[in-house]
Amino acid sequence: QGEDCYCHLSKAEFNILRSPASVAFRDGNWPIPGERIPDLAALTMGFSVEEDLPWPGLGVGDLFHRPQATVLVTVKGVDKLPVKGFSYPIENAVPFSLDSVANAIHTLFSEETPVVLQLAPSEERVYMVGKANAVFEDLSVTLRQLRSRLFQDSSILSSLPLNSLSRNNEVDLLFLSELQVLRDIASLLSRHKHLAKDHSPDLYSLELSGLEEIGKRYGEDSQQFKDASQILVDSLQKFADEMFNLYGGNAVVEVVAVKEFNSPLSRKTRSILQASQSKNENPYNLAYPYNYDYSVIFNIVLWMMIGLALAVIVISYNLWNMDPGYDSIIYRMTNQKIRMD
């Protein structure tokens, strides 16, 4: 029977809104596995990953000039957004996290305290590390703070065309509050422009689910959903341009549009033959799994041994052919011995 997987396949799309010249994205329709999106973000920032990513959409860029920031916005409730830039379909859209990228930044740039911000406003999830605590300390993160922020004089309600959306509906206010967070992030970062010019890379991971709630409340064919989608596209494009300009054109801004995440768990069945074969852990006497650090360790040991060997040869050769006349002590002792003889 082999292996059967019972999982719901949903449509999703990965978009590149802005990227510097040092990161080479190729135009095409190559699907990217959903679970490899964190690895793609790590590769674009110049970090290594445990498993190679054979995805033709990412070319070989400038290895000596890497992006100073990566901004990833996940939009739930829609499988496609008409944004500008490169678009790629997502295969197996499972939930993902950029924790591995954040850990790599903390490990390599711990002394420089880079900006790391992971935020999901509708779920009141926030994770700030490094200089993000000082930059975004005034950022609204709870639902109560978001609601009060919307009714301030400088909020987006005074400048954004609501069309069919209402400021008296809780679902509409949740959607609008997420857009307010995007504007506040760019606004707060513009007050600390020096952070975008340091040597440590920054990471922003945002999850927006307000559009999904509008679709559930009014329906995806409603005018409210259409207006909200257009407002979201315009806001994302403006947010991408602002973040790209704040980092001097050296930032990658990505958007993941997903209708519904697939369940990461799957029910599997195996035949009796496969079950009996699985009892033998290594029937073919295969080697141990390859460690991605092997090449690094091998090169370190190899060139260190070559350097030590060359040093021993050069030192031995010079000692063997050394003229004792150049050393005053040896010269005097040699003359005394000759005179005594």
N, C-alpha and C positions, 0 to 999 in steps of 0.2 A: 504493500500500500504506500510505502514511502512516508513522507512527512506532510501532513496537512495543516494549514494555518487558517484559523477562523478569525479574521479581523476585518474591520470596516475600513475601506479605502476612501479617503477624502481628498479633495483637490486642494492644492496649495501652490503658492508661487513665491519665489525668492527674487527680490528686486535690488538692483544696485542704483541708487539715486545719484550719488556723487562718489568719485574716487580720484586719487591723485595719479599722475603719470607713472609713478613708481610701481603701481599695482596694475597689472595687465589683465583685464577681463575681456573675454572674447564674446562676440555676438553669435548666438546660436540657441538651439532648443534642447540643450543637454540637461537631462534631469539630474538633480543632486539629491542624494539620500538625506532625509530629514535629520537623522542622528549624526550626520557629519557636518552640520552647519557650525557647531563650535570649533571643529578642526579647521574649517575654512576660515573662520574669523582669526584663529591663531596663526594660520599660514600667512594671511594678508598682513599681519602685524610683525612677521618675521620670526615667530616662535616655531619650534619643532613639535611634531605630533608623533605619537607612538606608532600609528599605522598610516602608510602612504595613502594619499587621496588621489586616485587616478581619474580626476575630473577635468575634461578638456576646457571647461569654461574659464579656468584660472591659468594664465600663462606665466612665464618666468619674467618677473619684474626686476627692478633695481634692488639688488641685495644690500646695498650700502645706504639706501635712503628709504626707510620704512615709514608708514603712516604714524602720525602722532596721536591719532585717536580713531577708535572704531565705535560707531553708533549703530545699534541694531534695535529696530522698533518692530515688535510683533503685534499685528492687528488681527484680532479674532472676529469671526463672524462673516468673513468674505473670502472667497478663494482667489480673487484677482482685483488689483487696483490699477486704474489707468494712469500710472505715474511715468515720468520720464526716466530713461536709463535702460540698463540691461535687465532682462527678465528671464528667469529660468524656472521650469516646473520642479516641484518638490516631490520626490518619490518617498512614500511611506512617511507621512508627516506626523512623527511622534513628538511628544513634548521634549524640549531640550533646555539646557542651561549653559550659561557662559562661565560657570564657576571655575572650570579648568583654565580658562583664559585669565580670569581674575587671579587665580593662584599663581600662574606663571608670572604675571606682572608683579605680584607681591614678592615673589622669590627673587626675581632679577633686579627689581628696582625698589627694594625695601627701604633704603636710606633716602630716596628721593620722594617718597610718599606721593605716588601718582593719584590721579582722580579716578575713582571707581564708583559708579552709581548704577545700581540695579533697582528698578522701581516698577511696581504694578499698582497704580492708584486705586482701581476698583476693589482690589483685595487687601489694600492697606499694607502691602509688602514693600519694604524699603531696605536697602543694604548700601551703606555708604562707608567707604574706607579711605584713609589718607586725607588729602586736601579736600575731598568732597564734603567732609564734615564742616569745614569752614566756609566753603563756597555756597553750599546748598542748605545751610542751617535754617534759612527762612523759607525753604520750599514747603508747600502744602503737601502733606502725605496722607493724612487721614480724611475720611469722608466729610467730617465736620469742618475741617480746615479748607477743604476744596470748595465746599458750598459757600462758606463765608468769603473765600477769595473771589468767587465769581461775582459777588455783589459789591465789590469794591470799585472805586472810580476807574482804576487802570486795568480792569479786566477786559476780556475779549467780548463781553456782551455789549460793550459800547461801540465796538468797531466791526464785529462779525455779523454778516447778514444771516439771520436765523431762518428766514423763509418759513417753512411749515413747522419748524421746531418751536417749542414753547419753553419759556423760562419758568413756568409754573409746574412743569412735569418733572418728577424725580429722575426718570430714565433719561430725558433730554439733558437735564443738568449734569448727570454722571458723564454723559458723552462730552459735553462742553467743558467739564472740569478737566478731563484728560487733555483736551486741546490747550487748556490754560496751563497745564503742567509743561507742555512742550514749549510754550512761549516763555514761561518763567525760567526754564533751564537755560535757554539761550540768553535771556536777559541777565540772569545772575552771572553766567559765565562771561558775558561781555564786560562786567565790572571787574573781573580778575583775568584780564587778557594775558597777563604774564604767565599764567599757568599753562596756556596753550603754546608757549614758546620754550618750555623747559625740555630736558632730555628724556623724560620718562613718558611712556605712552599712556593714554587715558582710555577708559572703557565706559560706555553708556549702554545699558540694556533696559529697554522699556517695553512694557506689555499693556496694550490697550484693548479693552473688551467692551467699551461703551457702544460701539457700532453693533456688536452682537446682541446687546440688550435691546437696542432700538429695533433690530430685526425681529426679536421675539415679541416685543410689545406691539408693534404696528404691522409686522409682516414685511417680507423682503420686496414685495411689489408696491408697497405704500410710497407715498410722496415723501414722507418723513425719512424713510430709509434712503431714498435717492438723494435727497438734499443733504443728509448726513454724510453719505459717501463722497459727494462732491466737496463738501466742506473739509472732510478729512484729507482728501487728496491734496487740496490746496494748502492745508496747514502742514502736511508732511513735506511737501515740496519747499515751502518757505522755511520750515525748520531745518531741512537738509542744507539749503543754501546758506542759512545763517551759521550753522555749525561748521560747514565747509570753509566759509570765509573767516570765522574766528580762529581757525587753525591754519590760516594762511594757505588754503588749498591743499593741505596735507592730512586729510581725514577721509575715512571711508564711511559712508552712510548707507545702511542697508535696511530693507523693509521685508518682513515675512508676512504675507497675507495667507491666512489659513481659515478655512470654513469651520473645520472641527478637527482637533487632533485625534489621531488614531490611538487606540489603547496600546501601550507598550507591551502588554502581556498577550500571549497567544496560546491557544490550546493546541497541543501537538499529539499526534498518534503515531506509533511505530509498529511495524510488523514484527512477528515473532522472530524472524530471521535477523532483523536488525537488533533486536533486544539481546539475542544470543551473541552477536558479534560485539556488542558494546561491552560485554563482560571482560573481553580481552582489551586491556587499556592500550597496548601498543603491539598489534599483531605483526606489523611490518618492520619492527625495530627501527623506528624513525628517530631522528635526532631531536634534542630538546628544542623548544620554540626559540626562535631568533630574538635576541634582545637588541632593541634599537640603539642602545648605548655601546654595542660591541665595536662598531667602526671607530667611534671616538676613543675608546680605551685602547684599541689596537694601534691607532696612529700615535697616541701619546707614548705607549711603551716602545713602539718600533723606533721612532725618531730619537727617543731618549737613549736607547741602546746604541744606535748608530753614532750619536754624539759622544757618548762615553767611550766607545771603541776608538773613534778617531782621536779623541783626546789622549787616550793611553798610547796609541801608536806615535803621535807627534811628540809627546813627552819622552817616551822611551828612545826614540831616534835622537832627540837632542841631547839626552843624557849620555848616550853611547858615543856620540861624536863630539862631545864637549872638550874643548882645549883647556887643560888645567892651568895654562898660563894666564887665562882671564880671571882666575880666582887667586887673590893675593895670598890667602892662607895656604891653599894647596901648593902654590908655587914656591912659597918659602919652605914648607915642609919637604917638598921634593928636592930643593937645592941642598938642604941640610943633609938629607939622606945620601945625596950624590957625593957631597963633600966627605961624609963619614966613610963612605966606601972607598 
